[in-house]
Amino acid sequence: MLKIRKNIAISDSGFVFDPLSGESFSLNPIGMEILHLVKNGQSFEYVSKHILNKYEVDAETFERYFYDFISTLKLFNLTEPD
């Protein structure tokens, strides 16, 4: 299961700060929602069901964007090593 590093700071306004690199990132509200769900240990299935029920998006589109988002989190070292 994917885990967000514990030292990553996430503000309510959509900013994500990595204290190790000093970099900060800005997320839109849906990105923030997904990040919080993942950080709280929710599975892909749970996140997918939650987003599909709340927003007008089809499963294929959500899955593609979800995995792109997760890849970006990994690229910027915001996740725990596998």
Secondary structure as GFF3:
##gff-version 3
##sequence-region A 1 82
A	DSSP	beta_strand	9	10	.	.	.	ID=ss1
A	DSSP	beta_strand	15	17	.	.	.	ID=ss2
A	DSSP	beta_strand	24	26	.	.	.	ID=ss3
A	DSSP	alpha_helix	29	39	.	.	.	ID=ss4
A	DSSP	alpha_helix	44	54	.	.	.	ID=ss5
A	DSSP	alpha_helix	59	75	.	.	.	ID=ss6
###
